[in-house]
Amino acid sequence: MLEIFKRLWAQWNRAVRAAARIQSESIMAVAYVLGIGPVAIAFRLLGRTLLDRGPAPVGATTFWLARPEGEATMKDASRPF
């Protein structure tokens, strides 16, 4: 009798996992199509960007911003960026 319940539990587990995967992929697809997609298209059409970077200085090899030089304090040390 115990073996029957084990097999039933395994089959139930497989079915529920498959249903959960389909459900989560569907929800994420709807969220992308209705939320992220239109916002991305609008920003692309308006030529806007959310990244804080402008044209790179002449001869620069990176977009990293240099931190201002100064005396390091404990407050500065707790703020890595």
Protein Blocks (a to p, Z undefined) as FASTA:
>chain_A
ZZmmmmmmmmmmmmmmmmmmmmmmmmmmmmmmmmmmmmmmmmmmnopafbdcddddehia
bfbdcdddddddfklmmmmZZ
